[in-house]
Amino acid sequence: MKDKARKRSLNKAVLKIYWQHTRKYPVAVGLTIFGVILTQACFLAAPLYMRKFFNLLASNAPTDAAAHQLFAMLAIVAGIYLLEVAGRRIEMFSNIYMQVRVMPALMETAFQHLMRHSYNFFISNFAGSLTSRVNRFGRAFEGIFDNIVISFMPTAFFVTGSVVVLFLHNKILGTALGVWAVTFVLFQLWVSKLRQPIRSARAAAETKITAVLADSISNQNTISLFSGTTHEQGIFHDVVQAWAKITSRYWTIDSLIWMCIGLFITVIEIGLLAGAVHFWRLGLMTVGDFVLIQAYLITTFDRLVAINRELRAFFSNFADAAEMVEILETPHEVADIPGAKKLKTTEGKIEFKDAYFYFKEDVPVLDNLNLTIASHQKVALVGPSGAGKSTITKLLLRFFDIKEGSIEIDGQNIADVTQDSLREAISFVPQEPVLFHRTLRENIAYGKRDATDEEVYEAAKKAHCHEFISGLKDGYDTYVGERGVKLSGGERQRVAIARAILKNSPILILDEATSSLDSESEALIQDALQTLMKGKTVIVIAHRLSTIMNMDRIVVVENGTIAAEGTHTELLEKKGLYQKLWSIQAGGFIPDDGTGVEEVEEEDAEVTE
C-alpha cells in the first residue's frame, strides 16, 4: 500500500511540475488545443459530406445537374481537408514553440536542484544514473504532453463526435458504438494498470544497465590493472539478462493484450455492419450511411488501437519522469537556512566548538571536537587512517552538517551563511584533483571565472604548470579529457594549485597538495605554496610528515578527538602518536636541538588516510 501511495504521490508531483512550466505559455497551449479541436472537427465533418456524395451518386441518374451537385460536394470536402491541414499546422507550430522552451527549462530545473544536493548524495549514486534521469526528465515531458494533447484528447473528441453523429442517424447503432468505445477504453486502462509494475521493473533494469556501463567505463583503467574484464563482463551479463527476462514477460503480456484488442475490433465492426444491413433491409439506412459508418469505424479503430501504444508510452514516460521527481522531492541534506546571509571574512579565524559528527550514530567520527585556528595561522592535521582529518575539512566546507556543536569563521556560524559564500572564502587543493573535460585555460580560470588571460598565465607560472602547458600543441586551449585523464597526476595537481592561486581565498585547505609530484616539481611547488599561503589561514592534511615540519602548529587527531598539538619539535619530545608516525615514515631519527631530526630516510613513505 505504501508503494502505491508513493507512486500516486510521484505521479501527481510529475503533473504538478510539468504544469508549472507549461502554464507559462498559455497562448501556445491554447493554440495547440484549438488546432486539435479544429482538426478533429474536420475529420468528423468530411465523412458527413461523403455520405451525401454517395447518396447522390446512388440515387441520381448520370446527368449534368447531378454531376454539378457531386462536384460541389467534392469542393466542400476539399475545403474541409484544407482546413484540417491548417488546424494541424497551428497545432504543430504552437506545440513546437512551447516544448522547445519547456523542455530545456525542465532539464535546467532538474540540474539546478541536483547540483545542490550534498557531497554524500553524489557519492551514494551512480553518475551515469543521475545523468540519465536528468535527460529523460526533459524528454518525458515531450512524450506525456504529446500523449495527452495530440493523442488522448483528439481520440476522445473524435470518438465522442462519432458516437453522437451515429446516434443522431440511428440510436441503436450509435449506442452500440458508444458502449463498445467505453468498454474498450476501460479495458485499455485496466491492462495498462496491470502492466505498470512490470513496466517500472523494466525501466529500473534499463537504469541499472546504464549505471553499470557508466561505472565500468569510468573505471576502465582499474579494470585493466586488476585483470577484471571477465569479472565486469559477468556483472554486465547479469544485469542485461535480468533486463531480458523482464522484457520477455513484458512483450508476452503485450502480445496477449493485442490479441484481445483484435477480438474487440472484429466484434464491433461485424456487429455494426450487420446491424446496418438489417436497417438497410427495412429502408432505414442508405449507401451513404454505410460509407459514414465505415469511415467512422476505421478512424475510431485506428485511434483506439493507438491508445494502447500511447498508454504504454504514457506510463513509460511517467516512470522516467518520476525517477527524477523523486530526486526533486528529496530534501537537500545540506541546505541554506531561509534568509541566510553571505559570509564576511575579515580575519579568517576558524573555531570548532563541541563538534560532534557521525555517519552511524553509534560510531562517532568526531567526538566533542574543540579546535581553534587563529587568523593567518598555518595548521597541519595528522593522524592515522580514519582519525577524522578529512572529515574536519569536509565539515568546514559544509559538505556535511555537524550533528551537534558549531563551526564558526570570524564568529559566524557556517550553518547560518550561504554555502556559496562559505566556499568562496575557502580554496581547496585535494590530494587527487579532478578536472573538467574542458581546456586548460577554463580549468585554471574556474578559480576566478572572470579572470583575464594574463591572470591565468600568471597563476600558471606561479604553480609551475606554464612550462608544460606551453609545450603542448594547443597550449592553454588543450582539452584535458574526462576528469583530466590526458594529464599526469603531477600536471593535474599543478593545474589545481594554479586554480587555487587564482581564486586567492582567505582560507586555504591543502590535502597533501604535492603528493603526486616528482622531487624536482615538488621543490618548485613548495615555493609556490609558500607564496600562496602568505596572509592566509591554512589547514594542511598531512600524510607525508616531512612536508609540515615548519607549520605554526601541528594537530594530532585520533578517534575524532585532538590527541596532541604543538610544533614538530614539541610533539617529538612528547613521545606520543606523532613520534610513532614520524618513526614509521623516517625509518629512524636522531634528535637534534635544531629541527628535531638530523637524518631522515625513506621520507617519501606515506601514512594514508
N, C-alpha and C positions, 0 to 999 in steps of 0.2 A: 504493500500500500504506500509506503514511504517513497519507493522508487517512482510509482505512478504519479504521486502528488508532486514530486520533484520534477518529473518530466513535464507535467502540465504547467508548473511554475516557469520552467525554462522556455516552453513554447510561448507563453504569454509575454515573457520578457523579450523574446525574439521579435514578436509582433510590435511590442511597445517601442523598442529601439529602432526598428525599421520605420515605424510610423513617425517617430520623432524626426528622422532625417527626411522622410518623404514629404511631410506636410510643409516643408519649406518651399515647395514648388507647386502651389495649388493650381496655378494656371495650366502647367504642363500635365498634371494629373487629371484635371478637369477635361482638357482637350483629348487626352488619351481615352478617357471613358466615353466622351462624346463620339470619338471616332469609332469605338467599339459598337456603340448603340446604332450609329448610322449604318455601319457595315452590316450588322445583323438584320436591321430593318430592310435593307436591300435584299438580303438573302431570303427573307420571308416574302417580300413583295414580288420578286421575279417569278416564282412558281405560280402565283395567282394570275399573272398576266399570261403565262404559258398555258395555264388551264383554259383561259378564254381563247387563246390562239388555237388550241387543239379542238375545242368545242366548235369554233367557227369552221375549222378545217373539216370536221366530221359532219357538220350539219348543213353545209352550203355547197352548191354546185360550183365548179371552177369558172367563175365569172370575173370580169374586171372589178366589179364592185366588191366582191368577196376578197379579191387579191389586194385591193386598196386597204381594206379593213385589216387583213393579215399583216401587210407592210407597216401599217400604223401601229399595230400591236408589237411588232418586232422593234420598231423605233423606240417605243416606250421601254421595252425590255433592255435595249441597248443603253438608253439613258440611265436606267436603274443600275446596270453594270458599271457605267462610268462613275456614277455616284458612289457605288461600292468601292471603286478604286480610290476615289478621293477620300472616303472615310478611312480606308486602310493607310493612306499616306499620312493623314492627320494623326491617326493612332501611332504610326511608326515613328514619325519625326518627334512628336511630343514625348514619346516613351524614350527615345534616344537622348533627347535633351535632358530629361530628368535623371535617367540612370547613369549617364556618364558623369553626373555631378554627385549623386548619392553614393555610388559605389566607392569612389576614392575617399569620400568623407567617412564612410563606414570603416574602411581599412585604416584611415588615419586615427579614428576614434579608438579602434582596437589596438593600434600600435602605441598610441599615447598612454592608454591605460596599462598595457602590457609592460611598457618600459618603466612604469612607476612601481612595478612590483619589486619586492625585496631581493636582495642577493640570495637569500635562502630559497626563494621561489624558483629562481633560474637554475640553481644547482640541483633542484629536485625535479626538473622537467627537461625532456629532450629538446634541443634547439630545433631539430627538424620537425618535431610535432607541433611546436609553437608556431613555426613559420607556416606550416600547412594550415593551421587553424586561422591565422590572420588572412591568408589568401582566400580560403574557402568562405570566410565570413562575408567578404565583398561579393564573391561570385554567387553565393547562395541567395543574396537579395535579388539578383537578376532573375534567377530561376523562380523564386517564390512570387515575385511581382508579375512575371510573365505568366506563371501558372494561374494566378488569381484573375488578372485583368485581361489577358489575351487568350485564356483557355476556359477557366471555370465560368467567368462572367458571360462571355459570348455564348457558351454552351447553354447556360441557364436561360438566357434571353431567347435564344433561338428555339430551344425545346419547348419552353413555355408558350412562345408565339405559335409554334406548330400545333401544339395541343389546342390552343384557343381557336385558331383558324379551322382546324379539322372539326372541332366541336361545333362550330357555327354551321358547318356544312352537314355534319352528321354526328349527333350527340353520342351515339353508341360507339362509333369508331374513335371519336375524339377522346371519350372517357377511357376506352381501352388503351389508347396510346399514352394518355396521362398516367394511368395506373402502372403500366409497364415501365414508363420512364422513371417514376418514383421508386418502384421496386428495384430497377436496375441500379440507380444511384445509391440506394441504401445497401445493396449487395456490394457495390464497389467500396463504399466506406467501411463496411464490415470486414471485407477481406483485407483491406489496407490496414485496418487496425490490428487484425490478426498477424499481418506480415511485418508490422513495425518492429517488434523485438528482434527478429532475425535481420531486418534491415539495419538496425542500430548496431547489432553484433558485427555485421559485415563492414560497416563504417569504422568501427573500432579496430577491426582486423586490418583494414587498409591503413589506418593511422599507425598501427603497430609496425607494419611493413616500412612505412616512411621513417619512423623513429629508428628502427634497426639499421636501415640503409644509411641514415644520416650519422648514426653513431659509428658504424663501421668505416664509412668514407672519411670522417673527420679523424679517425684513429688508424688510418691505413699504415702509417709508419710503425706504430706499436705492434700492429698485427704482423707485419713482416718481420720485425725484430724478434718476436716471440713465436715465429712459425705458426701463427694462429689462423692462417687462411682456411684450412679444413674445418677448424672449430667454428669460425664465423660462418662458413657455408652451412654448417649444421644448424646454427641458430637461425639463419635466414631461411633454410629449408623448412624448419618447424613453423615459423610464422607464415610462410607462403602456403604451406599445406593446411594450416588452420584456416586461412582465408579461403582456400579452395574448397574445403569441407563445408564451410558456411555458405559459400557461393553456390555450391551444388544443391544444397537444400533450398536456397533462395530461388534458384531457377526452376527447380522441380515444382515448388509451390506455385510459381508464376505460370508454368505450363498448365497446371490444373485449373487455375483461375481463367486462363484464356479459353480453355475447353468449355467452361461454364458460360463464358461470355458468348461464345459461338452458338450455344444452345439457346440462350436468351434471344439472340438476334433472329435465329431461324423461326422460333415460335411466334414472335410478334409480326415478322414480315409475312409469313404464310397466313397467319391468323387474320391480319388486316386485309390482305388481298382477297382472301376467301370471303370475308365479310363484305368487301366491296363488290365482289361478283354477285353475292346474294342480293345486295341492294340494287345493283345494275339490272338484275333479272326482274326486280319489282319496279323498275323505271325510276328509281330514286338516285341513281348515280350516272354520270356521263363519262365519256372517254377522257375528257379534261380532268375529271375528278381522280381518275386512275393516275394520270400524269402528276397531279398535285400530291397525291398520297405517296407515290413512289419518290418524287423529288424530296419531299419532307423526310421520308423514311431513310433514304440514302444519306442525306446530310445529318439526320439525327443519329444514325448508326455510327457514322464517322466521328461525330462529336463525342458521343458517349463512350465509344471504344477508346478514343483518345484520352478520355478521362482516366482510364486505367493506367496508361503510361504517365499521364500528368500527375496523378495522385502519387505514383511511385516516385517520380522526380520531386514532387512537392515535399513528401515526407523525408526523402533523402536530403533535400536542401535544408529542411528544418533540422535534421540531425547534425548536418555540417555547421549550421549557424549556432545551434545550441552548444556545441563544443566550445566555441569562442565566447558565447554569452556566459557560460559557466565561469570562465576566467574574468569576464567583465563584472560578474556579480560577486566574485571573490574579493573581500576587502583587502586593501593593501596592508601587508603585515607591518610595514614601517610607513607611516603617513604623517604629513604635516598637520598640526592641530589647526582648527579654524582660527583665522586671523594671525597665523604665525608671522613673525617679523623677520627681517633679514639679520643675520649675524653681523655684529660690528666688532671687528678685531682691532684692538688698539695696542695690545702688548703681546698677545699670543700665549698667555698663561693657561695651562691645562690642569684641571683638577678632577680626579675620580674620587667620589665621596661615597663610601659604604656600598660600592658597586657589587651587585650580585647578578650572576647570569648563568643560565644552564640551557642545554638542549634537551636533556632528560632531567626531570625535576629532582630525582634522587641522586643525580651526578652533577654537582656544580662545576662549572668551568672557571668562573671567578667567584670567590667566596669572600665577601665583605672587603673588597679591594679599596685601599686608600692610597692614592698616588698624586703627588703634586709635581708638576714640571713648570719651573719658573720661566718667565719670558726670556726668550733667546737662549735658553739652556739646551744643551745637547745631551740627550739621554739615550743610553742603549738598553734594550731589553734582552736578557739572555736567560736561558733555562733549557731543560730537557724537552724532548718531544711531548706535546700535549700539555705543556705547563700553562698555556693561555696567552703567550706572547702575541700571536697573530690575532687572537680574539680581542685583545685590548685595542689594537689599531682598527679592527673592523667595527668595534663599538664606537670608537671615536669618529669614524667615518659614517656612523649610523647605518651600517649595513644590517645590523640587528639593533633592537632596543633592549636595554638592560631591564631586568625584571624588578630590581629594587635599587634604591640609591639614585645617584645622579652623576652626570658628566658635564662639566662646565668649561667654557672657554671665555676668559676675561669676565667671569662672573655670570655668564649667560648659559642657562641650561640648554644643551643642544637639542633637547626634545621640544623646546618651545620656539625654535627658529626654523626657517625653511631649509630643507635638505640641500637645495641648490646653493644657497648662500653659505651653508656649512662647508660643502665640498669645494666651493670656490676658494675658501680660506685655507685649503689643505692641498698640497702637492704630494702625490703618492707615486713612488717608483717601486713596482713589485719585483720580486725575485725573477719571475718569468713573465716579462711583459708580452701582451698580445696586441698586435697592430691590426688596423683596418686594412681590408684589401683595397687600398687607395694609394695615391702617390706618397712618396717620402715627404714631400712638401706638406701635403694635407695632414699626414700623421704627426709631424712636428708641430704644425700650426694648430693642432687640436688643443694645445695648451693655451692658446690665445687665438681664437678663430678669426679675429680681425687683424692679425699681425701682417706687417708688410714683408716682402721677400727679404729685405735687408735684415729684419729682426729674426726671421727664420734662419738665415745664413749665420748670423752672429751666434744664435743659440747652438746651432750645429757645430760651429767651430769650438765653442766652449766645451761641448760634450765630446769633442774629437770624433765626430762622425762625418764632418765635412770632407775629410780626406777620402774615405771610401765612397762617399756619395759622388764626389767629383770624378771618380774613376769609372762610374757606371755610364753606359751608353746614353741613357736618357736623364742622367743626373737626378735632380730633385723631382723630376716627373716620372721616375721609375715606380711602377706598381710593385708592391711588396708581396703579393699573394695573400691567400686567405690566412688570417691570423699571423701574417708576417713570415710565412714559411720560406720565402725566397731569400731571406737574410739569415746569417748565422746568429747564434744566441748572443754573442757579444755585440753584433751590429744592432740587433733588436734592443738590447739593453742601452746602448748609447743613444739610439733614437728616443727611447723612453726618457732618458736623462735630459736630452735636448728639449723634449716636450715640457718637462718639469721646470727647466731653466726658464723657458719662455713664459710659463704660467706665473712663476715668481710669487707664489703664495706665502703668507707669513708663517705658516706651519708646514713642515716638511716631514714626510714619513719615508724612510728608506728600508726596504725589505731585502737586505744584503744585495745592494744595487750593483756590486761589482763581481758577483759570484760567477757570471758567465764569461768573464773577460780573461784573456791571457795576461801574463805578467806585465808585458810591455803596455798593453792597453789599460790595465788596472792602474799602473802608475800615472798615466795621463788622466784617467777618470778621477782618481783620488784627488788630484789637483783641482779638477773641475768641481768636484763635490765640495771641496773646502770653500771655493768661491760661492757655490750655490748655498751653502749653509750659513754664510755670514749674515748676521742680523735676523736669523730665523729661529723659531723654536723647532728643535729637531728630535725626532724619535727614530732610532735605528733598531730594527730587529736583527740581532747579531747571531749568525750561525758560525761564522769564522771569527773567532775572538781576537785575532791579531789585528782586525780592522777597526776595533773600537777601543783600543788601549788609551787613546787620547780624548775620549769623551769626558764631558764635565762630570757625568755621573753614570754609573752602571747599575741597573736594577735587575736583581736576580729573581726570576719568577718561578715558583714551584707550587704545583697543585692549586693554581688560581689565586695564590697569595704572594706577597713580597717576602721572600726568604732572607734577602740581604740587599744592601745598597751601599755604594761608595765609589771611590776611584778604583782603577785597576790595581794599583799597589795596595790600597786598603783592603780590598777583597781577597787578594792573595795572602795577606797577613792573617786574615780571619780563618783561613784553612777550612772553608766550608764547601758548599756546592760549586761555587765559582772556581775555586782552586782545583776541584776534581775535574771539571770540564776543561779547564786550561791544561791540566796534566794529560788528559786524553788527547788533546789536539797537539800539544807541544812535544809530547813524547819524552818529557823530562825537562827540567829547567833548573837554573842556578840562580838563587835570589841575588839581587844586586841593589845597592842603595839608590840606584837611579830609576831605571824603568821597572825594576822588579824581576827582570829576566835578562840573562846575559846571552844565553844560547837557545835558539828555538829551532827545532827540527820538525819537518812534516807540517809546516804552517798551513798547507792547503787542505789538511784534514778538516772535515766538517761535522758539526753536530746539527743534523737537520731536524726541522720541526715537523 
